[in-house]
Amino acid sequence: MNESRHPEALQTRQADFAPVVRDLAGLLAALHASAAQRDRDGGHAAQEKQWIADAGLLTLAVPREFGGPGARWPEIYETIRKIARVDSALAHLLGFTCLQVVSVNVWGNPEQRARYLSGTVEGRWWWGNAVNPLDTRLVARATSDGGYRLDGQKGFCSGTRGSHMMTVSAQDAATGKAVFAVVPTTREGITVHEDWNPIGQRQTDSGSVSFVRVLVEPHEVLERADTPYASLRTLISQQVLTNLFVGIAQGALEEARAYVTQHGKPWITSDVDKATDDPYLIQRFGEMRLQAVSAEALAARAAYALEDAWQQGPAFDAETRAHVALATSEAKIVAHRAALDVSEKLFDACGARATHAPLALDRFWRNARVHTLHDPLDYRVRDVGRYALSGTLPEVSLYT
């Protein structure tokens, strides 16, 4: 029986998984308590990242054979969603640590998998991401022993500040082909810049990284295979973002409900005594909830599709992969819209006083707006439309 198609089997697996996650409810409460202030401050959330590590979350994607819990993708994404409800920036950091673990898992050889996946468990490593496919400024020059030296810069390097290890992509100076590697973040010649200052997602440690004659040892070079299984890495990353969007929508809805029930006042012509009895407000919350639960349902559906393929291992074919890509795009489109719409409707529901700056209720929209610009929505809708009209499945790309 395939667990990912049967929620009751997944619940059995969660009984094994739950002890690994130590006091998730306490972690969520602690993150929520400081979320508004940290959003205003920006910078690096060192203490909060330590709490996430202490909760046992950094190893979620590490297989059991290397000492990890071997969590399934529906479990991992549910955890990311829960954190994103209170703090989507730190949920992003956790999701991208899981993504780099997967990068080693699908691109690495057996020795690299043993070294880096076991190391993640033993060292409780945070991973940074310097694999930005559209940024080709980082150049790799081959050394005589099979390694490389890196020179240049990478932007949008999520999670690099405060990380222990990072995955890197560069352009081979001789061949023009992409080179992928794992290096310690503290290696000589690497400088992580504190230049991340967007309107939202302000604590994702996503600044630029400079490389000056950075040595990459031969055993650190990842042989990225061109197979459907290896290309799941792209879909895993897209589902991280999808579940961030879902969490943002859910968090905005929760904050709106809390604000209205505590502080809401009925409109002067509503003829009701309590704001929660206003029929238009009830209608608005109904619409917000429909968007949030629809996004969550499609995100869960996509996670189960991914889990199906993941459990097949390298043996599954390109068509199976394409169906996972389709489910991923469908989920991401709905989650993208839900995050933006619900976080905007929050203010329609709560009223003018909810714009009081210290409340930072606008952080949900700002976080959604920054992250939903990751790649154009129109091209995803195009892929879904092609399938709806002609049955044409999405092609593999940097984002699908």
N, C-alpha and C positions, 0 to 999 in steps of 0.2 A: 504493500500500500504506500502510495506517495503522500508523505505528511503534508506537503504544501497544498494539496487539494482537499484536505480533510481537517477542518478546524479542531475536531475532537482529538486528533493525533497531536496537533500542535499544542493543545492545552497540556497533554501529557509531557511533552518536551519542556514546556514552561515550568513544570514542577521541578525539573532538574536545573533550569536556567535561573530561577528566581533567587536562590541563595547566593549566586555570584554577584548580583546587584544588591549592594548593601544600602539599605535605607534610602530608596529612591524618593519616597514621599518627603523625607526630611531634607534631602538635597533640593527638591523642587521648591519647598517652602523657603529655604535659605536663599536660593537664586531669585525667587520672586520678591523677597523683602528688599533686595538691593538693586533690582533691575532698572528702575527708573533713574536712580542716582548714577548708576554706572553708565547708562545710556547717555546721560548728560556729560559725564566725565570723559568717556572714550578710553583710549589707552589699553593697557594689558591687564586682564583679570587673573592675575597669578593665584590669588587665594581661591577663587571660584574654580579655577582649573584644577587646583589641588584637591578640592572637594570632589570633583568629578573622578579624578584618579582614585581617590580613597574609596569611592563608591563601587569601584571595580569595573568601570565602564570602558576603559581603554582597550580591553582585550576582547570585546564582544565578537569581533569578526575573526579572531584567531581560532583555527580548528583545534579540536581536542587533542590531536596527536602532537601538538606543539605546546600544550599546557593551557590553552584557552577554553572557554565554555562551549565553543562551537555553536553559538546562537544562530538561529535561522533568520533569514532576511525579514520576515514579518515581525519577528521579535525586535530585531535591531531597529527597524524603522518606527515601530511603536514607541520605543524608548526615545528616539530622536524627536518624534512628534510631541511627546510629553514634555521634554525639555524646551522645545520651541514654543510651547504655549506660554512659558514664563520668560524665556530668554532665547530668541532665535539665533543670536550671535554665538553663544556657547554651544547650542545644538549644532550649529554649522561646524564648529571646531571638532566636536566629537564625531560628527558624520565624516569629516574629511580625514580624521585619524583612521577611522574604519576603512575609508577609501584607499589610503596608502598601504594599509595592511593587505587589502585585496590586490593592489598593484603588485606587491611582492609575491603574493600567492599565485597569481595567474601569469606573471611575467618572469618569475625567478626560477632558477634550477633547484634541484632538491637541496643542495648545500646552502643556497641563499635563503630558501624558505625556512630551513631549520635554524639558521643563524638569526635572521631578522624577526621571524615570528616568535621563536622562543625568547629572543631578546626583548620583544615587546612585553611579554608576560613577566619576565624576570626583572626588567628595568622599569616597568610601567611607563613606557615611552609615549610621549606625545609626538606625533608625526606632522611635519610640514609638507606643503605641496608646492613644488616649483615646476610642475608639469602643466604649463599654460600653452596649449597647442598653437595658439595664434601669435604668441610672442616668440619670435625667432632670433632675438638679439643675442642669445647665449650661444657661443661657438665652442665646439669641442675639437681639440687637435690630438690626434692619436700619438701615443708614446710607444717606444720600442718594445715595451713589455706587454702590450695589449690593453693598456689603460688609456686614459685621456687627461688632458689639462683643459680646464674650463675658464673662459674669459667672456665677460659680458654681464648682462643684467636680465632679470626676469621680473615681471610685474604681476599683481594680483596673486601673491604667494600666500594663500590662506594657511594660517596656523604655524607659520615659520617662526615667529617670535616666541621664545620660550620652549621651542620644540627640541627634542633630542636628536631626531633623525629627519631627513627629508628625501623625497623622491624628486628627481631632476630630469628635465628633457633639454637637449641642446641639439644644434645642427652641426653635423660632422663637416669640418672645413674642407675636406678633400672630396667627399662624396655628395654632400648636401642632404644626406639622409639623417633621420632623427636618431639620437642616441639617448638611452634611458639608463639611469643609475640611481643608486642609493648612497648617500653620504651623510656623515655626522654633521649636524648644523654648526657645530663649533670648529669645524675644520679650518685650518689656516687659509686665509684668502677669502673666506665667506663673510660678508657683512649684511646683516638683516636690518633694513632701514625702518625707522618708526615714522613712516610717511603715509599711513592709512588714515584718512580723515574725511569719510563720506558722510552723507546725511543720515544713513542708517547702517545697521550691521557694524556698529562702530568698534566692537571688541572681537573681531574675527582675526586679528593679527595678520591682515592681508596686505601688508606693505610690499615694497620691492626688495629684491635681494641682489647684491652685487657679487660677482665672482672674479677674482684676480689670480690667475695661475693656480687654480684649485686642482689639486691632484685627485684623480679618480683611479683607484686601484683596479686591476683587471677583475678581481673577484667581486667588485661592486657594480660592474656593468650588467644590466638586465637585458636578456635576450628576449625582446618583446615579440611573441609569436603572432602571426597574422591568421588567427583562427576564430571561429564564432565564440568559443569559450573565453579566449583572452579578451575579445572585444566586449564581453559583458561588463568589463570595468567601466566603460562609458555609460552603460545603462544604470549601473550601480550609483555612479555619481549623479545622474539625472534624477534618480529616485531619492537620493539624499535631499536634493533641492526641492523636489515635489513634497516631501514630508515636512520640510521646513515651512513651505507655504501653507500646508494643512494646519500645522501647529500654530502659525501666526493667525490664521482665520479662527481657530478654536480659542486661542488666547484672547483675541479681540472680543469675541462673543462673550467669553467669561467675564472680562473686565467691564463690558457694557452692562451685563446683567447685574454685577455687583454694584456698579455705580447707580444704576436706576433704582434698584431695590433699596439702597441706603439713602440716596440723595435726590432721587427723581421727584419732580412736582408735576401735578396734572396741568395741562394747558387750560387757560381761563375759560374757554368755551367747550371744554370736553364733557362737562356735567358728570364727572366722576370725582371721587374723593382721593383716590390714589393713582399715581402715575401708572402703576402696573395694571390698572383696570382700563386704561385708555385703549380703545379698539384699534386705533392706528398704530400705537406703539406695539401692541400685541402682534399686529400684522407684520410690522417691521422686524421684530425678533423672530417671527416664524420664517420670514424670507432669509434672514441671516443664518438661522440654523439649517435650513435646507441646503444652503450653499456649503456650509461647513461639513455636514454629514455626507453630502454627495462627494465632496473632495476626499474625505476620509475613506469612503467606500471604494472609490476608484484607485486610491493609493494602495489600499490593502489588496485589491484585485491584482494590481501590477506587481506587488511584492510577492504574492503567491505564484504568479507566472514566472517571476525571476527565480524563486526558490525551486520550482519545477525544473527549470533549465539547469540551475546550479547543481542540483543533486544528480543530474545525468553526467556531470563532469565533461571532459573534453570530447566525449562521443557525440554530443548533440549536433544537429545540423544547422545550416544557415537559415532555413525556413523557421525553425523553432526560435532562433534568435530574433528573427524579424517580427514574430508575433509578440515577443517580449518587448521589443522596441515600440510596437504599435500601442500596447497596453500602457507603456511608460509615457508616451506622448499624450494619450488620452487623459491619463491621470494628471499629468503636469499642466495641461491646458486648463482643466477645471480647477485645479488647486491654485494656479496662477491667478485666475479671475476671482476665486473665492478670497484669497488673501488680500487683494486690493479692494474688493468691494466691501467685504465685512469690516475691514479696518477703517474704511471711509464712512460706512453707515453707522459705525460706533458713535460718531459725533451727532448724526441725525437723531439717534436714539437718546443720547445723553444730554444734549443741549449745550448752550453757550458756556456754562460754568465748567464743563469738562475740558475746555481748552486751556484751563489754568496750567501754566507751564510746568510747575513742579510735579503734576500728575504724570506728565510725559505719556499721555495716552496716544499721542501721535506717533510714538515709537513703532507701533504695529504697522501703520501705513508706510512710514519711512523705511523700516526694515524690509517690508514686502517690495517697495518700489525699487530699492537698490538691487535686491536679489532677482526680481523678475526681469531685469534687464540683462541677465546672464546670456541669453540667446533669444532671437526673435520668435515670438509666439506665432506669427503668421506662417512660418515654414512648417511648424508642427501641425497647424490646422490644415495646411495644404496636404501633408502626408496622410492625415486622417481622412480628408476629403477624397483623395485618390483611392484609398482603400474602400471607402464607402461606395464610390461610383464604379470602380473597375476591378477591385480586389487586389490592387497593386500594393505590396507590402513595402515598408520603408527600407531604404538602402542604408548601409553602414556609413556613418560620417563621424566627424569629431564630436557631434552632439546627439546623435541618434543611434 
